[in-house]
Amino acid sequence: MTLTSHISSVTKSASYHIRNLGKIRKFLTEQVTEQLVHAFITSRLDIGNLLLHGLPKEQIHRLQLIQNTAARLVTRTKPSSHITPILSDLHWLPVHLRLLPLTYCAV
């Protein structure tokens, strides 16, 4: 499986879960919705972050669109609303920052 096909698989799966969560969103609180989004969507976005580092911006943008849609689902905001304050309120990093390799320096 190439990384492009991996991203396609992740976006397809995440879109499916977002659609299904959107159907039951009116019955859920914001906390429960956020937990479900973390379970089904952001966990998929985080798989293999180190491998996805350095991909073309078009591929990373596809993952960012999924995260933006999930954030709008949790907060019930309109698609025309600016996404940066929404991600900040949820304490979610943009995808391109999540892909940075984490390093630990022991002194």
Z-matrix of the N, CA and C atoms (Angstrom, degrees):
N
C 1 1.447
C 2 1.528 1 108.24
N 3 1.304 2 116.18 1 126.73
C 4 1.458 3 120.11 2 177.58
C 5 1.525 4 109.05 3 -82.30
N 6 1.327 5 116.40 4 166.87
C 7 1.458 6 119.56 5 -179.62
C 8 1.522 7 111.48 6 -67.48
N 9 1.327 8 117.94 7 -31.89
C 10 1.457 9 120.84 8 177.49
C 11 1.522 10 110.28 9 -65.91
N 12 1.306 11 117.51 10 -42.79
C 13 1.464 12 119.89 11 177.98
C 14 1.526 13 110.88 12 -69.79
N 15 1.326 14 117.07 13 -31.27
C 16 1.464 15 120.31 14 175.40
C 17 1.534 16 110.37 15 -64.11
N 18 1.331 17 116.55 16 -44.66
C 19 1.459 18 120.39 17 179.31
C 20 1.525 19 110.18 18 -65.15
N 21 1.313 20 117.53 19 -39.45
C 22 1.468 21 120.79 20 176.85
C 23 1.516 22 111.06 21 -61.18
N 24 1.321 23 116.16 22 -42.14
C 25 1.464 24 120.81 23 178.78
C 26 1.521 25 111.30 24 -65.04
N 27 1.325 26 116.52 25 -43.10
C 28 1.468 27 120.83 26 179.97
C 29 1.525 28 110.62 27 -64.83
N 30 1.329 29 117.47 28 -44.14
C 31 1.465 30 119.57 29 -178.82
C 32 1.520 31 111.62 30 -68.04
N 33 1.320 32 117.27 31 -36.42
C 34 1.463 33 120.16 32 178.00
C 35 1.531 34 110.48 33 -65.50
N 36 1.319 35 116.64 34 -46.34
C 37 1.458 36 121.02 35 179.55
C 38 1.530 37 111.75 36 -64.20
N 39 1.338 38 116.34 37 -44.21
C 40 1.459 39 120.23 38 -179.42
C 41 1.526 40 111.33 39 -65.60
N 42 1.331 41 117.64 40 -39.06
C 43 1.465 42 120.96 41 178.01
C 44 1.522 43 110.75 42 -62.83
N 45 1.314 44 116.05 43 -40.31
C 46 1.465 45 120.97 44 177.18
C 47 1.528 46 110.93 45 -59.40
N 48 1.331 47 116.55 46 -47.06
C 49 1.463 48 120.55 47 -178.99
C 50 1.526 49 111.77 48 -68.58
N 51 1.321 50 116.95 49 -36.85
C 52 1.468 51 119.82 50 177.87
C 53 1.524 52 110.05 51 -63.87
N 54 1.328 53 116.99 52 -43.34
C 55 1.469 54 120.14 53 178.14
C 56 1.519 55 111.09 54 -59.87
N 57 1.324 56 116.83 55 -45.22
C 58 1.463 57 120.09 56 -179.22
C 59 1.524 58 112.01 57 -67.20
N 60 1.327 59 117.34 58 -40.18
C 61 1.461 60 119.78 59 177.06
C 62 1.527 61 110.86 60 -66.31
N 63 1.313 62 117.16 61 -34.94
C 64 1.456 63 120.94 62 177.93
C 65 1.522 64 112.51 63 -62.51
N 66 1.321 65 116.78 64 -31.47
C 67 1.468 66 121.11 65 179.48
C 68 1.530 67 112.05 66 -69.24
N 69 1.341 68 116.92 67 -30.58
C 70 1.467 69 119.72 68 -178.29
C 71 1.526 70 112.70 69 -108.24
N 72 1.331 71 116.62 70 6.76
C 73 1.471 72 121.02 71 -174.27
C 74 1.520 73 112.71 72 -58.32
N 75 1.323 74 118.57 73 -36.84
C 76 1.461 75 120.41 74 -176.64
C 77 1.530 76 112.56 75 -65.97
N 78 1.311 77 117.77 76 -16.10
C 79 1.455 78 121.36 77 179.12
C 80 1.528 79 112.97 78 -95.27
N 81 1.328 80 117.10 79 -4.79
C 82 1.464 81 121.90 80 -173.67
C 83 1.522 82 111.39 81 -110.97
N 84 1.332 83 115.75 82 149.97
C 85 1.464 84 120.06 83 172.73
C 86 1.523 85 108.30 84 -80.14
N 87 1.323 86 116.11 85 169.16
C 88 1.459 87 119.88 86 -179.99
C 89 1.524 88 110.66 87 -65.25
N 90 1.339 89 117.13 88 -38.53
C 91 1.475 90 120.16 89 179.97
C 92 1.523 91 111.57 90 -63.16
N 93 1.322 92 116.38 91 -45.78
C 94 1.462 93 120.29 92 -178.67
C 95 1.525 94 110.10 93 -65.74
N 96 1.326 95 116.08 94 -40.99
C 97 1.467 96 119.68 95 178.26
C 98 1.514 97 110.72 96 -62.03
N 99 1.335 98 117.09 97 -42.13
C 100 1.459 99 119.95 98 179.31
C 101 1.529 100 111.34 99 -63.46
N 102 1.329 101 116.89 100 -39.46
C 103 1.463 102 119.74 101 177.93
C 104 1.528 103 111.21 102 -64.48
N 105 1.324 104 116.68 103 -41.05
C 106 1.459 105 119.62 104 178.76
C 107 1.525 106 111.52 105 -67.44
N 108 1.313 107 116.34 106 -38.05
C 109 1.472 108 120.09 107 177.39
C 110 1.518 109 109.70 108 -63.89
N 111 1.325 110 117.59 109 -41.49
C 112 1.466 111 119.85 110 177.34
C 113 1.521 112 110.93 111 -63.80
N 114 1.325 113 116.40 112 -40.10
C 115 1.462 114 120.01 113 -177.71
C 116 1.518 115 112.33 114 -68.14
N 117 1.338 116 116.95 115 -43.09
C 118 1.457 117 119.72 116 -172.46
C 119 1.521 118 114.78 117 -98.22
N 120 1.327 119 118.13 118 -27.33
C 121 1.460 120 119.18 119 -170.00
C 122 1.523 121 112.55 120 -113.95
N 123 1.339 122 118.21 121 -59.70
C 124 1.466 123 118.70 122 -175.68
C 125 1.527 124 112.02 123 -66.23
N 126 1.325 125 116.94 124 -28.54
C 127 1.467 126 118.12 125 176.19
C 128 1.527 127 110.25 126 -64.51
N 129 1.328 128 117.26 127 -34.78
C 130 1.468 129 121.19 128 176.82
C 131 1.525 130 111.37 129 -69.96
N 132 1.340 131 115.80 130 -37.33
C 133 1.458 132 119.30 131 179.94
C 134 1.524 133 111.52 132 -67.34
N 135 1.324 134 116.85 133 -28.60
C 136 1.460 135 121.15 134 -176.15
C 137 1.524 136 113.98 135 -85.51
N 138 1.330 137 117.56 136 -10.92
C 139 1.464 138 120.03 137 -178.82
C 140 1.520 139 109.89 138 -68.27
N 141 1.294 140 116.87 139 124.06
C 142 1.454 141 122.40 140 176.27
C 143 1.515 142 114.51 141 70.14
N 144 1.333 143 117.37 142 34.44
C 145 1.461 144 120.74 143 -178.97
C 146 1.520 145 112.50 144 -55.72
N 147 1.302 146 116.96 145 -41.96
C 148 1.455 147 120.27 146 -177.31
C 149 1.527 148 111.01 147 -64.32
N 150 1.326 149 117.10 148 -34.90
C 151 1.463 150 120.47 149 178.92
C 152 1.526 151 111.80 150 -71.38
N 153 1.334 152 116.57 151 -29.44
C 154 1.459 153 120.71 152 -177.16
C 155 1.525 154 112.89 153 -82.20
N 156 1.323 155 117.35 154 -10.56
C 157 1.461 156 121.08 155 179.72
C 158 1.527 157 109.39 156 -63.81
N 159 1.317 158 116.05 157 130.90
C 160 1.451 159 120.88 158 178.09
C 161 1.515 160 114.68 159 92.48
N 162 1.322 161 117.61 160 4.56
C 163 1.465 162 119.80 161 176.65
C 164 1.526 163 110.35 162 -71.76
N 165 1.314 164 118.03 163 162.20
C 166 1.466 165 120.46 164 176.38
C 167 1.529 166 111.29 165 -61.55
N 168 1.325 167 115.45 166 152.39
C 169 1.459 168 121.07 167 -176.86
C 170 1.524 169 112.68 168 -60.57
N 171 1.331 170 117.51 169 -30.35
C 172 1.465 171 120.20 170 179.88
C 173 1.523 172 111.16 171 -62.00
N 174 1.329 173 116.35 172 -40.04
C 175 1.466 174 120.28 173 -179.47
C 176 1.528 175 111.38 174 -70.68
N 177 1.318 176 116.34 175 -41.07
C 178 1.465 177 120.44 176 178.96
C 179 1.528 178 109.57 177 -67.50
N 180 1.330 179 116.65 178 -35.00
C 181 1.462 180 120.91 179 179.08
C 182 1.528 181 111.13 180 -62.27
N 183 1.321 182 117.99 181 -35.66
C 184 1.469 183 121.27 182 177.27
C 185 1.528 184 110.71 183 -61.28
N 186 1.328 185 116.54 184 -41.36
C 187 1.467 186 120.32 185 177.40
C 188 1.526 187 111.05 186 -68.92
N 189 1.339 188 116.65 187 -36.10
C 190 1.458 189 120.62 188 179.22
C 191 1.532 190 110.69 189 -64.61
N 192 1.314 191 117.40 190 -38.30
C 193 1.463 192 120.76 191 178.13
C 194 1.528 193 111.42 192 -62.09
N 195 1.317 194 116.36 193 -37.77
C 196 1.469 195 120.31 194 177.20
C 197 1.524 196 109.87 195 -64.96
N 198 1.330 197 116.83 196 -45.31
C 199 1.463 198 119.73 197 179.50
C 200 1.531 199 110.65 198 -63.43
N 201 1.321 200 117.65 199 -40.24
C 202 1.462 201 120.67 200 178.87
C 203 1.522 202 111.46 201 -62.49
N 204 1.316 203 116.82 202 -42.93
C 205 1.461 204 121.19 203 178.96
C 206 1.522 205 110.74 204 -64.48
N 207 1.320 206 116.83 205 -40.24
C 208 1.466 207 120.51 206 177.99
C 209 1.526 208 110.94 207 -64.97
N 210 1.320 209 117.87 208 -39.74
C 211 1.460 210 121.16 209 178.79
C 212 1.531 211 110.59 210 -65.39
N 213 1.319 212 116.65 211 -39.88
C 214 1.466 213 119.75 212 177.60
C 215 1.518 214 111.62 213 -67.15
N 216 1.319 215 117.00 214 -33.32
C 217 1.456 216 121.01 215 176.76
C 218 1.523 217 110.76 216 -65.13
N 219 1.318 218 116.46 217 -44.02
C 220 1.469 219 120.80 218 -178.60
C 221 1.520 220 110.97 219 -64.91
N 222 1.319 221 117.15 220 -44.27
C 223 1.464 222 121.08 221 -173.00
C 224 1.528 223 113.52 222 -93.98
N 225 1.327 224 117.13 223 -4.65
C 226 1.468 225 122.11 224 -179.14
C 227 1.533 226 111.91 225 57.78
N 228 1.291 227 117.02 226 43.32
C 229 1.456 228 120.73 227 178.13
C 230 1.527 229 110.04 228 -99.76
N 231 1.314 230 115.60 229 159.54
C 232 1.457 231 121.81 230 -178.33
C 233 1.532 232 110.50 231 -75.18
N 234 1.315 233 116.32 232 152.07
C 235 1.466 234 119.18 233 177.24
C 236 1.528 235 113.15 234 -62.81
N 237 1.316 236 117.29 235 -21.31
C 238 1.465 237 119.80 236 -179.83
C 239 1.532 238 112.18 237 -81.93
N 240 1.330 239 118.02 238 -10.36
C 241 1.467 240 121.02 239 179.43
C 242 1.521 241 110.58 240 -72.31
N 243 1.329 242 115.36 241 145.96
C 244 1.461 243 120.24 242 178.55
C 245 1.529 244 109.37 243 -67.13
N 246 1.322 245 117.37 244 136.51
C 247 1.468 246 121.40 245 -170.74
C 248 1.523 247 113.75 246 -85.25
N 249 1.326 248 119.45 247 -27.23
C 250 1.461 249 121.22 248 -175.10
C 251 1.529 250 112.82 249 -57.59
N 252 1.353 251 120.34 250 -46.93
C 253 1.463 252 118.83 251 177.92
C 254 1.532 253 113.13 252 -64.68
N 255 1.321 254 116.14 253 -31.32
C 256 1.472 255 120.01 254 179.49
C 257 1.528 256 109.80 255 -67.25
N 258 1.332 257 116.44 256 -47.46
C 259 1.469 258 120.18 257 178.18
C 260 1.525 259 110.80 258 -62.61
N 261 1.316 260 116.53 259 -37.14
C 262 1.458 261 120.71 260 179.20
C 263 1.531 262 111.15 261 -66.47
N 264 1.322 263 117.07 262 -42.61
C 265 1.463 264 120.56 263 178.51
C 266 1.529 265 111.77 264 -62.97
N 267 1.320 266 115.98 265 -34.73
C 268 1.470 267 120.34 266 178.69
C 269 1.527 268 112.59 267 -83.11
N 270 1.332 269 116.64 268 -7.21
C 271 1.472 270 122.64 269 -176.58
C 272 1.526 271 111.52 270 62.48
N 273 1.333 272 115.97 271 40.00
C 274 1.458 273 121.97 272 177.34
C 275 1.519 274 109.00 273 -105.17
N 276 1.307 275 116.93 274 132.44
C 277 1.459 276 121.46 275 174.73
C 278 1.525 277 109.91 276 -79.97
N 279 1.325 278 117.81 277 145.79
C 280 1.474 279 119.34 278 172.04
C 281 1.525 280 110.09 279 -60.63
N 282 1.310 281 115.62 280 155.65
C 283 1.462 282 120.61 281 -174.30
C 284 1.516 283 112.03 282 -59.23
N 285 1.333 284 118.55 283 -41.13
C 286 1.467 285 118.83 284 -177.14
C 287 1.527 286 111.69 285 -64.70
N 288 1.325 287 118.27 286 -25.05
C 289 1.466 288 120.30 287 175.53
C 290 1.528 289 112.06 288 -83.47
N 291 1.328 290 116.66 289 -25.82
C 292 1.461 291 120.08 290 177.49
C 293 1.524 292 111.13 291 -72.05
N 294 1.330 293 116.51 292 -21.98
C 295 1.458 294 120.78 293 -176.54
C 296 1.520 295 113.14 294 -85.83
N 297 1.318 296 117.17 295 -6.40
C 298 1.459 297 119.34 296 179.50
C 299 1.518 298 109.99 297 -66.84
N 300 1.323 299 117.31 298 134.65
C 301 1.459 300 118.47 299 178.39
C 302 1.526 301 110.54 300 -67.05
N 303 1.308 302 115.10 301 133.00
C 304 1.457 303 120.14 302 178.46
C 305 1.522 304 108.96 303 -86.56
N 306 1.295 305 116.70 304 133.70
C 307 1.454 306 120.60 305 178.61
C 308 1.514 307 109.03 306 -120.85
N 309 1.278 308 115.80 307 149.52
C 310 1.452 309 121.92 308 179.59
C 311 1.518 310 107.60 309 -123.75
N 312 1.294 311 115.61 310 126.64
C 313 1.454 312 119.99 311 -179.17
C 314 1.538 313 108.83 312 -110.22
N 315 1.293 314 115.75 313 112.90
C 316 1.463 315 119.47 314 177.78
C 317 1.515 316 108.93 315 -90.05
N 318 1.302 317 115.03 316 131.30
C 319 1.471 318 119.77 317 -178.45
C 320 1.508 319 109.02 318 -103.28
